[in-house]
Amino acid sequence: MRTDVDHDAIEDLLGAYALNAVDPHEAAQIASHVDRCADCCAEIDQHIEVAALLPTAADIAPASEWDSLA
């Protein structure tokens, strides 16, 4: 694994980071970057907002939609 991650690589991991789906080393690098990057900070906030809605999405979408996704 690389010791430094560039902005584009961080950006690719923001969704996974919002879901706590990155390893601790990556999480530390992402957190450090997000502290300095307003754009990535805003994107993390959006990912977290969407992730918070996921548990209720089954109540909103018809079962046929979920079946088509599966």
N, C-alpha and C positions, 0 to 999 in steps of 0.2 A: 504494500500500500504506500502511496505517496505521502510525504510528510507535509506538503503544502498543496492546497487545493485552490484552483482558480475560481473566479466568479461564476463562469459558465458551468463548471462541475458542481459547484454549490447549488446553483439554481436548479440543476437537474435533480438534486436530492431533497429539495425543500418539502415536497409532498410526503416523501417517506419520513423525513425528520418530524413533520407535524403529526405523524401517526406513531412516533417513537419506533420506527422500523429501520433505524441505522445503528451501526455498532457504536460503542462508546467513544472511540477515537474520532470517527466521523462526526458524531454529535457534538463533540467539543470543538472541532474545527468549524462546523456550521454555526454553532452558537457564537463563537468568536467573530465570525464574518458578519452574522446578522446584527450583532451589536454595533458594527461600523457601517452597515449598508442599509439605508432607509428603504430602498426598493425591495430588498429581500425580506426585511422585517415586515413590510406591508404584505408581501406575498405569503409569508408564514401565517400572518393573522388571517388571511383569506382561507388558506388551507385548513387552519384550525376551526374556523367558522363552519366550513363545509363538512369537516369531519364530525363536528358536533351534531350535525343534522342527519348523519347516516343512520343512527338507530331509529329515527322516526320516518325514514324514507319508505320503509315497507308499508307503513300506514297510509302513505300518500300515493304511491304508485300502484296501479292495478297489478294483480298477480301475473297477468299475461305479459306485462312489461318485464317483470323479473324473470319469467320463464324464457323470454327471448334473449335476455342478457346471458343467462346460464348456457 
